[in-house]
C-alpha cells in the first residue's frame, strides 16, 4: 500500500477549509478501520484485474491471501461494475493508465496522489476514482480529492496531449452511484491556485481551526478540537440562559422560531457529544484515567455457546424440529446478490417488493423531497377546494 502525503488528496476536504487541523491531527495516533482495509483490498483487486486482463470473479483468492486481504463475492461484483464502467469509455484512440502516481508539488508542498485510472484521448482527460464504501455517498462536484487527481493528471499529460477538458469521475458501485464533474483546463488551474494558498496557510503559526460537518467527520482530532468544542457549546447555550436560570429549559417554553434556529446545528452537536464520549472511553480502555469516571461492564445478552450442540440436545429431548428451528426468508439485499446483482435481479424483485412510506422527518425547506401533506395542510387544501 502506498504512503500518504502529509497534505493528502483524501484529506483535502479537511485541510483546505480547516488548515489548523493538520497540526492538531499530528498529536493523535493514526488509526485504520475495517472499512479502510476493505477499500484497500477492493482497489488491489481492481488493479490486479487490469494488469492481468481478467474479470473480478476470476481473480485467485490466493493472490489476496498472500497480501493479507480477502476478495469476497460482494467485492468482486462491485469491482466488476467499476471495471466495466472504465472499459466502456476506452475508444480506439484512448490511452489508459491504471494506479498512476501523480506529482502535486506545483500546488501542494511534497504533495502526491494516486489516481485509480486515467484516460486520455480526443482532447479530454478523464480521472477516475473508485469508491468501495456503502455508507456515505460521494459526489464529484467540487470534490477537492478528485480535483487534485485531475490537476496531477493534467500536469503529467498536458505536455504530450492537447487537453481542453478534464472530467473527474467517481464510481461507487455499492451505492449504485456515478458522479462526474467537468471543468475546462483554465477552470481547474484557477482552482489549483486557490489550493496553493490553502496549503500555505497550513504551516502558519495561527492556522485557524474551522469546524464543519465535512471536515470534522473523519478528522482524527475531532474529539479534542478546542474550536469544535467552543462552537458546539456556544450552540448549546444560545438563546437558552437567562440570568439566574438553568441553561436548558424545556423545548415547549421556547418559540418555534427559536427552536428552528437551533435545528441546523443539532446534528453536529449530537455528533460532537458522541465523539467526545467515544474518545474518553477509548482513553480509559488504554489505561488513561478519565477524571470522575470509571469503566464498568455494560449490559450483556445471553447467546448460545454452540448452536450445533443446542440443536442436538433439543433433538435428544424429542422436541419437534419446528419448535426450535425457525425458517426465515432472506433479506432483499441478500436476494439481489443471489440473483446476480441489483440490475439483474430487478425484473424478478420489483413485483415482489414494496417500499412503505418512510418515517416523517423534519428537513430544511431547500431539501428536494416533496413536503408531506400534514393535517394542517390537508385542512387548508379542503378549505380551498370548498
KOLDREN-334797 format. One record per residue (C-alpha): x, z, y; residue number from 1; residue in one letter. Coordinates in nm, 2 decimals, padded with zeros to 4 digits. Example, Ala and Ser with C-alpha at 12.3 -4.5 7.8 and 13.67 -1.06 7.14 Angstrom:
BEGIN
+--------+--------+--------+-----+------+
!      u !      w !      v ! pos ! code !
+--------+--------+--------+-----+------+
!  01.23 !  00.78 ! -00.45 !   1 !    a !
!  01.37 !  00.71 ! -00.11 !   2 !    s !
+--------+--------+--------+-----+------+
! end
This chain:
BEGIN
+--------+--------+--------+-----+------+
!      u !      w !      v ! pos ! code !
+--------+--------+--------+-----+------+
!  00.00 !  00.00 !  00.00 !   1 !    x !
!  00.14 ! -00.09 !  00.34 !   2 !    x !
!  00.24 !  00.17 !  00.60 !   3 !    x !
!  00.02 !  00.24 !  00.90 !   4 !    x !
!  00.12 !  00.17 !  01.26 !   5 !    x !
!  00.11 !  00.47 !  01.50 !   6 !    x !
! -00.14 !  00.28 !  01.71 !   7 !    x !
! -00.31 !  00.12 !  01.41 !   8 !    x !
! -00.57 ! -00.16 !  01.42 !   9 !    x !
! -00.81 !  00.05 !  01.21 !  10 !    x !
! -00.78 !  00.34 !  01.47 !  11 !    x !
! -00.81 !  00.12 !  01.78 !  12 !    x !
! -01.18 !  00.22 !  01.82 !  13 !    x !
! -01.04 !  00.57 !  01.88 !  14 !    x !
! -00.71 !  00.54 !  02.07 !  15 !    x !
! -00.83 !  00.27 !  02.31 !  16 !    x !
! -01.12 !  00.48 !  02.46 !  17 !    x !
! -00.95 !  00.82 !  02.39 !  18 !    x !
! -00.58 !  00.78 !  02.44 !  19 !    x !
! -00.52 !  01.16 !  02.41 !  20 !    x !
! -00.64 !  01.16 !  02.05 !  21 !    x !
! -00.31 !  01.01 !  01.93 !  22 !    x !
! -00.11 !  01.32 !  02.03 !  23 !    x !
! -00.38 !  01.56 !  01.91 !  24 !    x !
! -00.42 !  01.39 !  01.57 !  25 !    x !
! -00.04 !  01.42 !  01.52 !  26 !    x !
! -00.10 !  01.80 !  01.49 !  27 !    x !
! -00.33 !  01.76 !  01.19 !  28 !    x !
! -00.25 !  01.67 !  00.83 !  29 !    x !
! -00.31 !  01.31 !  00.73 !  30 !    x !
! -00.58 !  01.31 !  00.46 !  31 !    x !
! -00.72 !  01.04 !  00.24 !  32 !    x !
! -01.06 !  01.02 !  00.07 !  33 !    x !
! -01.21 !  00.87 ! -00.24 !  34 !    x !
! -01.38 !  00.61 ! -00.02 !  35 !    x !
! -01.04 !  00.50 !  00.13 !  36 !    x !
! -00.89 !  00.49 ! -00.22 !  37 !    x !
! -01.18 !  00.28 ! -00.34 !  38 !    x !
! -01.14 !  00.04 ! -00.05 !  39 !    x !
! -00.77 !  00.00 ! -00.12 !  40 !    x !
! -00.85 ! -00.08 ! -00.48 !  41 !    x !
! -01.10 ! -00.34 ! -00.37 !  42 !    x !
! -00.85 ! -00.51 ! -00.14 !  43 !    x !
! -00.59 ! -00.51 ! -00.41 !  44 !    x !
! -00.84 ! -00.68 ! -00.64 !  45 !    x !
! -00.92 ! -00.95 ! -00.38 !  46 !    x !
! -00.55 ! -01.02 ! -00.32 !  47 !    x !
! -00.48 ! -01.04 ! -00.69 !  48 !    x !
! -00.76 ! -01.28 ! -00.74 !  49 !    x !
! -00.64 ! -01.51 ! -00.46 !  50 !    x !
! -00.28 ! -01.50 ! -00.59 !  51 !    x !
! -00.38 ! -01.58 ! -00.95 !  52 !    x !
! -00.68 ! -01.81 ! -00.87 !  53 !    x !
! -00.92 ! -01.62 ! -01.10 !  54 !    x !
! -01.27 ! -01.47 ! -01.05 !  55 !    x !
! -01.30 ! -01.10 ! -00.98 !  56 !    x !
! -01.48 ! -01.05 ! -01.31 !  57 !    x !
! -01.17 ! -01.18 ! -01.50 !  58 !    x !
! -00.90 ! -00.97 ! -01.33 !  59 !    x !
! -00.75 ! -00.75 ! -01.61 !  60 !    x !
! -00.82 ! -00.38 ! -01.59 !  61 !    x !
! -00.45 ! -00.32 ! -01.69 !  62 !    x !
! -00.33 ! -00.45 ! -01.35 !  63 !    x !
! -00.54 ! -00.20 ! -01.17 !  64 !    x !
! -00.45 !  00.08 ! -01.40 !  65 !    x !
! -00.08 !  00.01 ! -01.35 !  66 !    x !
! -00.13 !  00.08 ! -00.98 !  67 !    x !
! -00.34 !  00.39 ! -01.04 !  68 !    x !
! -00.67 !  00.22 ! -00.95 !  69 !    x !
! -00.99 !  00.11 ! -01.12 !  70 !    x !
! -01.19 ! -00.21 ! -01.07 !  71 !    x !
! -01.55 ! -00.12 ! -01.15 !  72 !    x !
! -01.82 ! -00.38 ! -01.22 !  73 !    x !
! -01.98 ! -00.30 ! -00.88 !  74 !    x !
! -01.65 ! -00.35 ! -00.71 !  75 !    x !
! -01.59 ! -00.68 ! -00.88 !  76 !    x !
! -01.93 ! -00.81 ! -00.78 !  77 !    x !
! -01.87 ! -00.71 ! -00.41 !  78 !    x !
! -01.52 ! -00.87 ! -00.40 !  79 !    x !
! -01.65 ! -01.19 ! -00.55 !  80 !    x !
! -01.91 ! -01.22 ! -00.27 !  81 !    x !
! -01.61 ! -01.19 ! -00.03 !  82 !    x !
! -01.40 ! -01.44 ! -00.22 !  83 !    x !
! -01.69 ! -01.69 ! -00.23 !  84 !    x !
! -01.75 ! -01.65 !  00.14 !  85 !    x !
! -01.39 ! -01.73 !  00.23 !  86 !    x !
! -01.37 ! -02.01 ! -00.02 !  87 !    x !
! -01.69 ! -02.17 !  00.13 !  88 !    x !
! -01.51 ! -02.21 !  00.47 !  89 !    x !
! -01.20 ! -02.38 !  00.33 !  90 !    x !
! -01.20 ! -02.75 !  00.41 !  91 !    x !
! -00.96 ! -03.02 !  00.32 !  92 !    x !
! -00.76 ! -02.96 !  00.64 !  93 !    x !
! -00.78 ! -02.58 !  00.64 !  94 !    x !
! -00.48 ! -02.37 !  00.57 !  95 !    x !
! -00.54 ! -02.03 !  00.41 !  96 !    x !
! -00.32 ! -01.72 !  00.44 !  97 !    x !
! -00.40 ! -01.40 !  00.25 !  98 !    x !
! -00.29 ! -01.05 !  00.33 !  99 !    x !
! -00.09 ! -01.18 !  00.63 ! 100 !    x !
!  00.12 ! -00.92 !  00.82 ! 101 !    x !
!  00.07 ! -00.96 !  01.19 ! 102 !    x !
!  00.30 ! -00.87 !  01.48 ! 103 !    x !
!  00.12 ! -00.70 !  01.76 ! 104 !    x !
!  00.42 ! -00.57 !  01.96 ! 105 !    x !
!  00.33 ! -00.80 !  02.25 ! 106 !    x !
!  00.03 ! -00.58 !  02.32 ! 107 !    x !
!  00.09 ! -00.25 !  02.13 ! 108 !    x !
!  00.43 ! -00.08 !  02.11 ! 109 !    x !
!  00.56 ! -00.10 !  01.75 ! 110 !    x !
!  00.22 ! -00.25 !  01.66 ! 111 !    x !
!  00.14 ! -00.44 !  01.35 ! 112 !    x !
! -00.15 ! -00.50 !  01.11 ! 113 !    x !
! -00.25 ! -00.69 !  00.80 ! 114 !    x !
! -00.53 ! -00.94 !  00.80 ! 115 !    x !
! -00.72 ! -00.99 !  00.47 ! 116 !    x !
! -00.74 ! -01.36 !  00.52 ! 117 !    x !
! -00.66 ! -01.62 !  00.80 ! 118 !    x !
! -00.80 ! -01.97 !  00.80 ! 119 !    x !
! -00.66 ! -02.23 !  01.04 ! 120 !    x !
! -00.78 ! -02.58 !  01.10 ! 121 !    x !
! -00.98 ! -02.81 !  01.33 ! 122 !    x !
! -00.88 ! -02.61 !  01.64 ! 123 !    x !
! -01.04 ! -02.29 !  01.50 ! 124 !    x !
! -00.86 ! -01.98 !  01.38 ! 125 !    x !
! -01.06 ! -01.75 !  01.16 ! 126 !    x !
! -00.95 ! -01.40 !  01.08 ! 127 !    x !
! -01.15 ! -01.23 !  00.80 ! 128 !    x !
! -01.18 ! -00.86 !  00.74 ! 129 !    x !
! -01.33 ! -00.73 !  00.41 ! 130 !    x !
! -01.51 ! -00.40 !  00.43 ! 131 !    x !
! -01.59 ! -00.23 !  00.10 ! 132 !    x !
! -01.78 !  00.06 !  00.24 ! 133 !    x !
! -02.15 !  00.10 !  00.19 ! 134 !    x !
! -02.21 !  00.40 !  00.43 ! 135 !    x !
! -02.15 !  00.26 !  00.78 ! 136 !    x !
! -02.24 ! -00.09 !  00.88 ! 137 !    x !
! -01.96 ! -00.25 !  01.07 ! 138 !    x !
! -02.02 ! -00.53 !  01.33 ! 139 !    x !
! -01.76 ! -00.77 !  01.46 ! 140 !    x !
! -01.90 ! -00.79 !  01.81 ! 141 !    x !
! -01.65 ! -00.63 !  02.05 ! 142 !    x !
! -01.48 ! -00.47 !  01.75 ! 143 !    x !
! -01.12 ! -00.37 !  01.85 ! 144 !    x !
! -00.98 ! -00.38 !  01.50 ! 145 !    x !
! -01.09 ! -00.74 !  01.43 ! 146 !    x !
! -00.99 ! -00.85 !  01.78 ! 147 !    x !
! -00.64 ! -00.71 !  01.72 ! 148 !    x !
! -00.62 ! -00.91 !  01.40 ! 149 !    x !
! -00.73 ! -01.21 !  01.60 ! 150 !    x !
! -00.46 ! -01.15 !  01.86 ! 151 !    x !
! -00.20 ! -01.11 !  01.59 ! 152 !    x !
! -00.31 ! -01.43 !  01.41 ! 153 !    x !
! -00.32 ! -01.62 !  01.74 ! 154 !    x !
!  00.04 ! -01.50 !  01.81 ! 155 !    x !
!  00.15 ! -01.62 !  01.47 ! 156 !    x !
! -00.01 ! -01.96 !  01.45 ! 157 !    x !
! -00.06 ! -02.09 !  01.81 ! 158 !    x !
!  00.30 ! -02.22 !  01.83 ! 159 !    x !
!  00.22 ! -02.46 !  01.54 ! 160 !    x !
! -00.16 ! -02.53 !  01.58 ! 161 !    x !
! -00.38 ! -02.64 !  01.87 ! 162 !    x !
! -00.61 ! -02.34 !  01.86 ! 163 !    x !
! -00.91 ! -02.34 !  02.10 ! 164 !    x !
! -01.14 ! -02.09 !  01.94 ! 165 !    x !
! -01.09 ! -01.76 !  01.75 ! 166 !    x !
! -01.35 ! -01.64 !  01.51 ! 167 !    x !
! -01.34 ! -01.28 !  01.38 ! 168 !    x !
! -01.54 ! -01.22 !  01.06 ! 169 !    x !
! -01.64 ! -00.90 !  00.89 ! 170 !    x !
! -01.77 ! -00.93 !  00.53 ! 171 !    x !
! -01.94 ! -00.62 !  00.40 ! 172 !    x !
! -02.10 ! -00.72 !  00.06 ! 173 !    x !
! -02.23 ! -00.38 ! -00.05 ! 174 !    x !
! -02.44 ! -00.37 !  00.27 ! 175 !    x !
! -02.53 ! -00.74 !  00.23 ! 176 !    x !
! -02.38 ! -00.79 !  00.58 ! 177 !    x !
! -02.17 ! -01.05 !  00.75 ! 178 !    x !
! -02.09 ! -01.04 !  01.12 ! 179 !    x !
! -01.89 ! -01.29 !  01.33 ! 180 !    x !
! -01.76 ! -01.28 !  01.69 ! 181 !    x !
! -01.63 ! -01.60 !  01.85 ! 182 !    x !
! -01.41 ! -01.60 !  02.15 ! 183 !    x !
! -01.21 ! -01.86 !  02.34 ! 184 !    x !
! -00.83 ! -01.82 !  02.34 ! 185 !    x !
! -00.85 ! -01.72 !  02.71 ! 186 !    x !
! -01.11 ! -01.45 !  02.64 ! 187 !    x !
! -00.92 ! -01.30 !  02.36 ! 188 !    x !
! -00.59 ! -01.30 !  02.55 ! 189 !    x !
! -00.76 ! -01.14 !  02.85 ! 190 !    x !
! -00.89 ! -00.86 !  02.63 ! 191 !    x !
! -00.53 ! -00.82 !  02.49 ! 192 !    x !
! -00.41 ! -00.74 !  02.84 ! 193 !    x !
! -00.67 ! -00.45 !  02.85 ! 194 !    x !
! -00.54 ! -00.33 !  02.52 ! 195 !    x !
! -00.18 ! -00.33 !  02.66 ! 196 !    x !
! -00.29 ! -00.10 !  02.94 ! 197 !    x !
! -00.47 !  00.13 !  02.69 ! 198 !    x !
! -00.17 !  00.15 !  02.47 ! 199 !    x !
!  00.04 !  00.25 !  02.77 ! 200 !    x !
! -00.19 !  00.54 !  02.85 ! 201 !    x !
! -00.14 !  00.70 !  02.51 ! 202 !    x !
!  00.21 !  00.82 !  02.59 ! 203 !    x !
!  00.13 !  00.95 !  02.94 ! 204 !    x !
!  00.16 !  01.33 !  02.97 ! 205 !    x !
! -00.20 !  01.36 !  03.09 ! 206 !    x !
! -00.35 !  01.11 !  02.84 ! 207 !    x !
! -00.72 !  01.20 !  02.85 ! 208 !    x !
! -00.94 !  01.31 !  02.56 ! 209 !    x !
! -01.26 !  01.12 !  02.58 ! 210 !    x !
! -01.51 !  01.23 !  02.30 ! 211 !    x !
! -01.78 !  00.99 !  02.18 ! 212 !    x !
! -01.97 !  00.90 !  01.86 ! 213 !    x !
! -01.74 !  00.62 !  01.75 ! 214 !    x !
! -01.40 !  00.76 !  01.84 ! 215 !    x !
! -01.48 !  01.11 !  01.70 ! 216 !    x !
! -01.63 !  01.01 !  01.37 ! 217 !    x !
! -01.31 !  00.96 !  01.17 ! 218 !    x !
! -01.07 !  01.14 !  01.40 ! 219 !    x !
! -00.86 !  01.40 !  01.22 ! 220 !    x !
! -00.86 !  01.63 !  01.52 ! 221 !    x !
! -01.24 !  01.61 !  01.58 ! 222 !    x !
! -01.29 !  01.98 !  01.49 ! 223 !    x !
! -01.01 !  02.12 !  01.71 ! 224 !    x !
! -01.05 !  01.88 !  02.01 ! 225 !    x !
! -01.10 !  02.10 !  02.32 ! 226 !    x !
! -01.27 !  01.83 !  02.52 ! 227 !    x !
! -01.52 !  01.76 !  02.25 ! 228 !    x !
! -01.59 !  02.14 !  02.23 ! 229 !    x !
! -01.63 !  02.16 !  02.61 ! 230 !    x !
! -01.87 !  01.87 !  02.63 ! 231 !    x !
! -02.09 !  01.99 !  02.34 ! 232 !    x !
! -02.10 !  02.35 !  02.46 ! 233 !    x !
! -02.20 !  02.22 !  02.81 ! 234 !    x !
! -02.49 !  02.03 !  02.65 ! 235 !    x !
! -02.60 !  02.34 !  02.46 ! 236 !    x !
! -02.61 !  02.54 !  02.78 ! 237 !    x !
! -02.75 !  02.28 !  03.01 ! 238 !    x !
! -03.09 !  02.35 !  03.16 ! 239 !    x !
! -03.14 !  02.65 !  02.93 ! 240 !    x !
! -02.99 !  02.95 !  03.10 ! 241 !    x !
! -03.14 !  03.14 !  03.39 ! 242 !    x !
! -02.97 !  03.44 !  03.55 ! 243 !    x !
! -03.01 !  03.74 !  03.31 ! 244 !    x !
! -03.19 !  03.53 !  03.04 ! 245 !    x !
! -03.06 !  03.43 !  02.70 ! 246 !    x !
! -02.94 !  03.06 !  02.69 ! 247 !    x !
! -03.17 !  02.94 !  02.40 ! 248 !    x !
! -03.54 !  02.96 !  02.50 ! 249 !    x !
! -03.80 !  02.82 !  02.26 ! 250 !    x !
! -03.85 !  02.45 !  02.29 ! 251 !    x !
! -04.22 !  02.50 !  02.38 ! 252 !    x !
! -04.11 !  02.67 !  02.70 ! 253 !    x !
! -03.92 !  02.36 !  02.83 ! 254 !    x !
! -04.08 !  02.05 !  02.97 ! 255 !    x !
! -04.08 !  01.73 !  02.77 ! 256 !    x !
! -03.87 !  01.57 !  03.04 ! 257 !    x !
! -03.60 !  01.84 !  03.00 ! 258 !    x !
! -03.60 !  01.81 !  02.62 ! 259 !    x !
! -03.59 !  01.43 !  02.64 ! 260 !    x !
! -03.28 !  01.46 !  02.85 ! 261 !    x !
! -03.12 !  01.65 !  02.57 ! 262 !    x !
! -03.22 !  01.42 !  02.28 ! 263 !    x !
! -02.94 !  01.16 !  02.33 ! 264 !    x !
! -02.68 !  01.44 !  02.28 ! 265 !    x !
! -02.82 !  01.63 !  01.98 ! 266 !    x !
! -02.68 !  01.41 !  01.70 ! 267 !    x !
! -02.33 !  01.46 !  01.84 ! 268 !    x !
! -02.39 !  01.83 !  01.90 ! 269 !    x !
! -02.50 !  01.87 !  01.54 ! 270 !    x !
! -02.21 !  01.67 !  01.41 ! 271 !    x !
! -01.96 !  01.87 !  01.61 ! 272 !    x !
! -02.11 !  02.20 !  01.48 ! 273 !    x !
! -02.07 !  02.08 !  01.12 ! 274 !    x !
! -01.72 !  01.96 !  01.18 ! 275 !    x !
! -01.62 !  02.30 !  01.31 ! 276 !    x !
! -01.78 !  02.47 !  01.01 ! 277 !    x !
! -01.61 !  02.24 !  00.76 ! 278 !    x !
! -01.27 !  02.28 !  00.93 ! 279 !    x !
! -01.29 !  02.66 !  00.93 ! 280 !    x !
! -01.39 !  02.66 !  00.56 ! 281 !    x !
! -01.10 !  02.43 !  00.48 ! 282 !    x !
! -00.86 !  02.66 !  00.67 ! 283 !    x !
! -00.99 !  02.96 !  00.48 ! 284 !    x !
! -00.96 !  02.78 !  00.14 ! 285 !    x !
! -00.59 !  02.70 !  00.23 ! 286 !    x !
! -00.52 !  03.07 !  00.29 ! 287 !    x !
! -00.55 !  03.09 !  00.67 ! 288 !    x !
! -00.80 !  03.37 !  00.75 ! 289 !    x !
! -01.08 !  03.29 !  01.00 ! 290 !    x !
! -01.13 !  03.60 !  01.22 ! 291 !    x !
! -01.46 !  03.77 !  01.15 ! 292 !    x !
! -01.54 !  03.56 !  00.84 ! 293 !    x !
! -01.46 !  03.56 !  00.47 ! 294 !    x !
! -01.50 !  03.32 !  00.18 ! 295 !    x !
! -01.77 !  03.41 ! -00.08 ! 296 !    x !
! -01.91 !  03.23 ! -00.39 ! 297 !    x !
! -02.21 !  03.03 ! -00.29 ! 298 !    x !
! -02.53 !  02.97 ! -00.49 ! 299 !    x !
! -02.48 !  02.82 ! -00.83 ! 300 !    x !
! -02.72 !  02.63 ! -01.05 ! 301 !    x !
! -02.71 !  02.66 ! -01.43 ! 302 !    x !
! -02.63 !  02.35 ! -01.63 ! 303 !    x !
! -02.59 !  02.25 ! -01.99 ! 304 !    x !
! -02.23 !  02.32 ! -02.11 ! 305 !    x !
! -02.26 !  02.04 ! -02.37 ! 306 !    x !
! -02.57 !  01.82 ! -02.38 ! 307 !    x !
! -02.50 !  01.69 ! -02.73 ! 308 !    x !
! -02.48 !  02.05 ! -02.87 ! 309 !    x !
! -02.80 !  02.14 ! -02.69 ! 310 !    x !
! -02.99 !  01.84 ! -02.84 ! 311 !    x !
! -02.85 !  01.93 ! -03.19 ! 312 !    x !
! -02.97 !  02.29 ! -03.15 ! 313 !    x !
! -03.32 !  02.19 ! -03.04 ! 314 !    x !
! -03.34 !  01.93 ! -03.32 ! 315 !    x !
! -03.24 !  02.20 ! -03.57 ! 316 !    x !
! -03.53 !  02.42 ! -03.45 ! 317 !    x !
! -03.77 !  02.13 ! -03.54 ! 318 !    x !
! -03.89 !  02.07 ! -03.18 ! 319 !    x !
! -04.02 !  01.71 ! -03.14 ! 320 !    x !
! -03.77 !  01.49 ! -02.95 ! 321 !    x !
! -04.03 !  01.41 ! -02.68 ! 322 !    x !
! -04.03 !  01.78 ! -02.59 ! 323 !    x !
! -03.67 !  01.78 ! -02.48 ! 324 !    x !
! -03.57 !  01.42 ! -02.42 ! 325 !    x !
! -03.72 !  01.27 ! -02.10 ! 326 !    x !
! -03.72 !  00.89 ! -02.07 ! 327 !    x !
! -03.68 !  00.76 ! -01.71 ! 328 !    x !
! -03.68 !  00.42 ! -01.56 ! 329 !    x !
! -03.35 !  00.33 ! -01.40 ! 330 !    x !
! -03.34 !  00.31 ! -01.02 ! 331 !    x !
! -03.38 ! -00.01 ! -00.82 ! 332 !    x !
! -03.01 ! -00.04 ! -00.73 ! 333 !    x !
! -02.92 !  00.00 ! -01.09 ! 334 !    x !
! -03.17 ! -00.26 ! -01.19 ! 335 !    x !
! -03.02 ! -00.51 ! -00.94 ! 336 !    x !
! -02.68 ! -00.45 ! -01.09 ! 337 !    x !
! -02.82 ! -00.50 ! -01.44 ! 338 !    x !
! -02.97 ! -00.84 ! -01.33 ! 339 !    x !
! -02.65 ! -00.96 ! -01.17 ! 340 !    x !
! -02.67 ! -00.85 ! -00.81 ! 341 !    x !
! -02.93 ! -00.83 ! -00.53 ! 342 !    x !
! -02.98 ! -01.20 ! -00.47 ! 343 !    x !
! -03.00 ! -01.29 ! -00.84 ! 344 !    x !
! -03.24 ! -01.00 ! -00.90 ! 345 !    x !
! -03.47 ! -01.08 ! -00.61 ! 346 !    x !
! -03.72 ! -01.31 ! -00.79 ! 347 !    x !
! -03.77 ! -01.05 ! -01.06 ! 348 !    x !
! -03.76 ! -00.74 ! -00.84 ! 349 !    x !
! -03.97 ! -00.84 ! -00.54 ! 350 !    x !
! -04.31 ! -00.85 ! -00.72 ! 351 !    x !
! -04.23 ! -00.52 ! -00.89 ! 352 !    x !
! -04.12 ! -00.31 ! -00.59 ! 353 !    x !
! -04.29 ! -00.17 ! -00.28 ! 354 !    x !
! -04.14 ! -00.03 !  00.04 ! 355 !    x !
! -04.37 !  00.25 !  00.17 ! 356 !    x !
! -04.37 !  00.34 !  00.54 ! 357 !    x !
! -04.07 !  00.55 !  00.65 ! 358 !    x !
! -04.10 !  00.89 !  00.80 ! 359 !    x !
! -04.18 !  00.87 !  01.17 ! 360 !    x !
! -03.85 !  00.90 !  01.37 ! 361 !    x !
! -03.80 !  00.95 !  01.74 ! 362 !    x !
! -03.56 !  00.69 !  01.88 ! 363 !    x !
! -03.47 !  00.56 !  02.23 ! 364 !    x !
! -03.71 !  00.30 !  02.37 ! 365 !    x !
! -03.42 !  00.04 !  02.36 ! 366 !    x !
! -03.44 !  00.05 !  01.98 ! 367 !    x !
! -03.55 ! -00.28 !  01.84 ! 368 !    x !
! -03.81 ! -00.14 !  01.59 ! 369 !    x !
! -04.17 ! -00.16 !  01.70 ! 370 !    x !
! -04.34 !  00.16 !  01.81 ! 371 !    x !
! -04.58 !  00.33 !  01.57 ! 372 !    x !
! -04.95 !  00.33 !  01.66 ! 373 !    x !
! -04.98 !  00.71 !  01.72 ! 374 !    x !
! -05.31 !  00.89 !  01.75 ! 375 !    x !
! -05.30 !  00.87 !  02.13 ! 376 !    x !
! -05.21 !  00.50 !  02.12 ! 377 !    x !
! -05.50 !  00.44 !  01.88 ! 378 !    x !
! -05.74 !  00.62 !  02.12 ! 379 !    x !
! -05.61 !  00.41 !  02.41 ! 380 !    x !
! -05.65 !  00.09 !  02.20 ! 381 !    x !
! -06.00 !  00.18 !  02.11 ! 382 !    x !
! -06.09 !  00.25 !  02.47 ! 383 !    x !
! -05.96 ! -00.08 !  02.58 ! 384 !    x !
! -06.15 ! -00.27 !  02.31 ! 385 !    x !
! -06.47 ! -00.09 !  02.41 ! 386 !    x !
+--------+--------+--------+-----+------+
! end
